[in-house]
């Protein structure tokens, strides 16, 4: 085999290898759960966020680094693997603002938002995140009372830790963002003191329950009292209206009687006397008599001897009225 032929075969082999490298390194895919960074001669060129098949210059001119878009969890104070939890109490032991020692476990949810900064602005961004989390948690716990850290102040502590941690991460500029911060456990290192605080917590919950029950009963009684008040007011309004209408009726009746009285005063006067006697003494027997000297005649108003018919009443011109 001649040297020229050998060189031709060697050149053809190298060409095939180069074409293969170009073909295999010029195309890449990005999954929906990934994001990519294109490096040109070792420098960041562009970020690729869209999923699918993409083209780039062949290696070693351009290279691609892929990072996940998923949300990561940083476990501070413990580690959970394969369902087994390992605690690190020395990492979570800290002093509160009123000089008590507590153990505080924390979970931080974070995402990679700027891949280029995540890759090249620090050697290990996760170590920076861990240290910033520890600093933020200790700072907030150090300004809080132990009672707040163990009971009702956890939500406020979580919010303050997240705010401070977000400020630190933005300052470090390592290409990540903080999603959530969640306190897992805040407890005392001593079992006896822990039991005492548990009793205090139970007593506080009982107190809150009793207060809520008392407020519920108070609201119920207030509503019932309001209802009774409205009912009394409504009844009083009804009585007032009835009395006013009755008074108007009495006035109209009086005016009608007065009109008749003006026309015939004597007859009206006797009529009023008889009606008054009938009203005051409903069971009395009333007689109308004329006195003409020695002989007295009387006329009973009620039927005599069980008779149902009533004789015509005599005209009364003068005489006297008497009840027996």
URUR-V120981 format. One record per residue. N is the residue number from 0. RES is the residue in one small letter. SS is DSSP state (alpha for helix, beta for strand, coil for the rest). PSI is psi in radians with two decimals (NA if undefined). OMEGA is omega in whole degrees, 0 to 359 (NA if undefined). Layout:
N;RES;SS;PSI;OMEGA / N;RES;SS;PSI;OMEGA
This chain:
0;x;coil;2.27;182 / 1;x;coil;2.84;180 / 2;x;alpha;-0.69;180 / 3;x;alpha;-0.75;181 / 4;x;alpha;-0.69;179 / 5;x;alpha;-0.71;178 / 6;x;alpha;-0.66;179 / 7;x;alpha;-0.76;180 / 8;x;alpha;-0.72;180 / 9;x;alpha;-0.76;178 / 10;x;alpha;-0.68;179 / 11;x;alpha;-0.71;178 / 12;x;alpha;-0.76;178 / 13;x;alpha;-0.70;179 / 14;x;alpha;-0.74;179 / 15;x;alpha;-0.72;179 / 16;x;alpha;-0.77;180 / 17;x;alpha;-0.76;178 / 18;x;alpha;-0.66;178 / 19;x;alpha;-0.76;178 / 20;x;alpha;-0.77;180 / 21;x;alpha;-0.76;182 / 22;x;alpha;-0.73;184 / 23;x;alpha;-0.40;184 / 24;x;alpha;0.02;180 / 25;x;coil;-0.23;181 / 26;x;beta;2.48;178 / 27;x;beta;2.76;180 / 28;x;beta;2.57;176 / 29;x;beta;2.10;178 / 30;x;coil;2.86;180 / 31;x;coil;-0.46;181 / 32;x;coil;0.13;182 / 33;x;beta;2.92;171 / 34;x;beta;2.67;188 / 35;x;beta;2.73;175 / 36;x;beta;2.24;178 / 37;x;beta;2.20;179 / 38;x;beta;2.21;177 / 39;x;beta;1.94;183 / 40;x;coil;0.67;175 / 41;x;coil;-0.14;180 / 42;x;beta;2.63;179 / 43;x;beta;2.21;180 / 44;x;beta;-0.98;182 / 45;x;beta;2.83;177 / 46;x;beta;2.42;180 / 47;x;beta;2.04;182 / 48;x;coil;-0.35;183 / 49;x;coil;2.42;179 / 50;x;coil;2.78;178 / 51;x;beta;-2.93;181 / 52;x;beta;2.32;183 / 53;x;beta;2.74;179 / 54;x;beta;2.54;174 / 55;x;coil;2.98;176 / 56;x;coil;2.58;186 / 57;x;coil;2.75;174 / 58;x;coil;2.44;12 / 59;x;coil;0.24;181 / 60;x;coil;-0.87;178 / 61;x;beta;2.55;177 / 62;x;beta;2.85;183 / 63;x;beta;2.39;175 / 64;x;beta;2.22;181 / 65;x;beta;2.39;178 / 66;x;beta;2.67;183 / 67;x;beta;2.57;174 / 68;x;coil;-0.09;186 / 69;x;coil;2.91;177 / 70;x;coil;2.19;181 / 71;x;beta;2.76;179 / 72;x;beta;2.25;172 / 73;x;beta;2.04;181 / 74;x;beta;2.03;183 / 75;x;beta;2.08;178 / 76;x;coil;-0.19;177 / 77;x;beta;2.96;178 / 78;x;beta;2.28;182 / 79;x;beta;2.08;179 / 80;x;beta;2.24;178 / 81;x;coil;0.68;178 / 82;x;coil;0.01;181 / 83;x;beta;2.27;183 / 84;x;beta;2.20;176 / 85;x;beta;2.18;183 / 86;x;beta;2.60;178 / 87;x;coil;1.36;187 / 88;x;alpha;-0.51;181 / 89;x;alpha;-0.49;180 / 90;x;alpha;-0.46;186 / 91;x;alpha;0.01;180 / 92;x;beta;2.18;182 / 93;x;beta;2.87;185 / 94;x;beta;2.35;178 / 95;x;coil;3.06;181 / 96;x;coil;-0.44;177 / 97;x;coil;0.46;171 / 98;x;coil;0.81;171 / 99;x;coil;2.65;182 / 100;x;beta;2.30;177 / 101;x;beta;2.80;173 / 102;x;beta;2.13;185 / 103;x;beta;2.05;174 / 104;x;beta;2.54;186 / 105;x;beta;2.58;173 / 106;x;beta;2.28;179 / 107;x;beta;2.16;175 / 108;x;beta;2.19;183 / 109;x;beta;2.81;180 / 110;x;beta;2.70;174 / 111;x;beta;2.00;182 / 112;x;coil;-0.42;178 / 113;x;coil;1.63;187 / 114;x;alpha;-0.68;183 / 115;x;alpha;-0.73;179 / 116;x;alpha;-0.63;179 / 117;x;alpha;-0.63;183 / 118;x;alpha;-0.61;193 / 119;x;alpha;-0.16;181 / 120;x;coil;-0.18;178 / 121;x;coil;2.76;180 / 122;x;coil;-0.76;181 / 123;x;coil;1.61;182 / 124;x;alpha;-0.55;183 / 125;x;alpha;-0.60;175 / 126;x;alpha;-0.71;177 / 127;x;alpha;-0.75;178 / 128;x;alpha;-0.74;180 / 129;x;alpha;-0.80;180 / 130;x;alpha;-0.67;178 / 131;x;alpha;-0.64;177 / 132;x;alpha;-0.80;179 / 133;x;alpha;-0.77;180 / 134;x;alpha;-0.75;181 / 135;x;alpha;-0.80;182 / 136;x;alpha;-0.77;180 / 137;x;alpha;-0.64;179 / 138;x;alpha;-0.78;182 / 139;x;alpha;-0.77;178 / 140;x;alpha;-0.65;180 / 141;x;alpha;-0.32;177 / 142;x;coil;0.15;182 / 143;x;coil;2.74;175 / 144;x;coil;2.66;183 / 145;x;alpha;-0.58;180 / 146;x;alpha;-0.67;177 / 147;x;alpha;-0.69;181 / 148;x;alpha;-0.52;183 / 149;x;alpha;-0.38;188 / 150;x;coil;-1.91;194 / 151;x;coil;-0.13;184 / 152;x;coil;0.15;184 / 153;x;alpha;-0.76;182 / 154;x;alpha;-0.72;179 / 155;x;alpha;-0.68;178 / 156;x;alpha;-0.76;178 / 157;x;alpha;-0.80;181 / 158;x;alpha;-0.73;180 / 159;x;alpha;-0.69;178 / 160;x;alpha;-0.75;180 / 161;x;alpha;-0.75;181 / 162;x;alpha;-0.80;181 / 163;x;alpha;-0.72;180 / 164;x;alpha;-0.71;178 / 165;x;alpha;-0.68;179 / 166;x;alpha;-0.75;180 / 167;x;alpha;-0.78;181 / 168;x;alpha;-0.67;177 / 169;x;alpha;-0.64;179 / 170;x;alpha;-0.68;180 / 171;x;alpha;-0.41;174 / 172;x;coil;1.00;182 / 173;x;coil;0.24;170 / 174;x;coil;0.36;177 / 175;x;beta;2.83;177 / 176;x;beta;2.64;182 / 177;x;beta;2.20;179 / 178;x;beta;-1.07;181 / 179;x;beta;2.78;174 / 180;x;beta;2.22;184 / 181;x;beta;2.13;173 / 182;x;beta;2.16;179 / 183;x;beta;-1.02;180 / 184;x;beta;2.36;170 / 185;x;beta;1.96;185 / 186;x;beta;2.96;180 / 187;x;coil;2.58;182 / 188;x;coil;-0.35;184 / 189;x;coil;2.29;184 / 190;x;alpha;-0.69;181 / 191;x;alpha;-0.80;178 / 192;x;alpha;-0.64;178 / 193;x;alpha;-0.71;179 / 194;x;alpha;-0.70;180 / 195;x;alpha;-0.74;179 / 196;x;alpha;-0.56;175 / 197;x;alpha;-0.71;177 / 198;x;alpha;-0.70;179 / 199;x;alpha;-0.73;179 / 200;x;alpha;-0.76;178 / 201;x;alpha;-0.72;179 / 202;x;alpha;-0.68;179 / 203;x;alpha;-0.73;178 / 204;x;alpha;-0.68;176 / 205;x;alpha;-0.72;178 / 206;x;alpha;-0.78;179 / 207;x;alpha;-0.66;178 / 208;x;alpha;-0.78;180 / 209;x;alpha;-0.69;179 / 210;x;alpha;-0.74;179 / 211;x;alpha;-0.71;178 / 212;x;alpha;-0.73;179 / 213;x;alpha;-0.73;178 / 214;x;alpha;-0.66;177 / 215;x;alpha;-0.76;179 / 216;x;alpha;-0.70;179 / 217;x;alpha;-0.76;178 / 218;x;alpha;-0.69;179 / 219;x;alpha;-0.83;180 / 220;x;alpha;-0.63;178 / 221;x;alpha;-0.74;179 / 222;x;alpha;-0.70;178 / 223;x;alpha;-0.72;179 / 224;x;alpha;-0.68;177 / 225;x;alpha;-0.69;178 / 226;x;alpha;-0.76;178 / 227;x;alpha;-0.69;179 / 228;x;alpha;-0.79;179 / 229;x;alpha;-0.67;179 / 230;x;alpha;-0.75;179 / 231;x;alpha;-0.74;179 / 232;x;alpha;-0.74;180 / 233;x;alpha;-0.73;179 / 234;x;alpha;-0.73;179 / 235;x;alpha;-0.70;177 / 236;x;alpha;-0.71;178 / 237;x;alpha;-0.76;178 / 238;x;alpha;-0.72;180 / 239;x;alpha;-0.78;179 / 240;x;alpha;-0.73;180 / 241;x;alpha;-0.75;180 / 242;x;alpha;-0.68;179 / 243;x;alpha;-0.78;180 / 244;x;alpha;-0.66;177 / 245;x;alpha;-0.74;179 / 246;x;alpha;-0.70;178 / 247;x;alpha;-0.69;177 / 248;x;alpha;-0.73;178 / 249;x;alpha;-0.71;179 / 250;x;alpha;-0.76;180 / 251;x;alpha;-0.69;179 / 252;x;alpha;-0.75;180 / 253;x;alpha;-0.72;180 / 254;x;alpha;-0.66;178 / 255;x;alpha;-0.77;178 / 256;x;alpha;-0.72;181 / 257;x;alpha;-0.67;178 / 258;x;alpha;-0.75;178 / 259;x;alpha;-0.61;179 / 260;x;alpha;-0.69;179 / 261;x;alpha;-0.63;180 / 262;x;alpha;-0.76;182 / 263;x;coil;1.46;185 / 264;x;alpha;-0.76;186 / 265;x;alpha;-0.83;181 / 266;x;alpha;-0.74;179 / 267;x;alpha;-0.67;180 / 268;x;alpha;-0.80;180 / 269;x;alpha;-0.67;179 / 270;x;alpha;-0.72;179 / 271;x;alpha;-0.67;179 / 272;x;alpha;-0.80;181 / 273;x;alpha;-0.75;179 / 274;x;alpha;-0.63;179 / 275;x;alpha;-0.76;178 / 276;x;alpha;-0.72;179 / 277;x;alpha;-0.60;179 / 278;x;alpha;-0.73;183 / 279;x;alpha;-0.74;182 / 280;x;coil;1.39;186 / 281;x;coil;-0.42;182 / 282;x;coil;0.09;182 / 283;x;coil;2.66;176 / 284;x;coil;2.16;186 / 285;x;beta;2.34;179 / 286;x;beta;2.57;173 / 287;x;beta;2.13;186 / 288;x;beta;2.63;170 / 289;x;beta;2.28;180 / 290;x;beta;1.88;181 / 291;x;coil;0.58;176 / 292;x;coil;-2.03;186 / 293;x;coil;-0.43;184 / 294;x;coil;2.32;179 / 295;x;beta;2.18;176 / 296;x;beta;2.52;180 / 297;x;beta;2.77;181 / 298;x;beta;2.03;180 / 299;x;beta;2.45;177 / 300;x;coil;-0.76;182 / 301;x;coil;2.75;178 / 302;x;coil;2.44;181 / 303;x;coil;2.42;174 / 304;x;coil;0.68;175 / 305;x;coil;0.12;179 / 306;x;coil;2.45;183 / 307;x;coil;-0.40;181 / 308;x;coil;2.60;181 / 309;x;coil;2.11;180 / 310;x;coil;2.71;178 / 311;x;coil;2.39;182 / 312;x;coil;2.37;178 / 313;x;coil;2.68;176 / 314;x;coil;2.30;181 / 315;x;coil;2.04;178 / 316;x;coil;-0.64;176 / 317;x;coil;2.91;181 / 318;x;coil;-2.80;182 / 319;x;beta;2.64;177 / 320;x;beta;2.43;183 / 321;x;beta;2.45;172 / 322;x;beta;2.52;182 / 323;x;coil;NA;NA
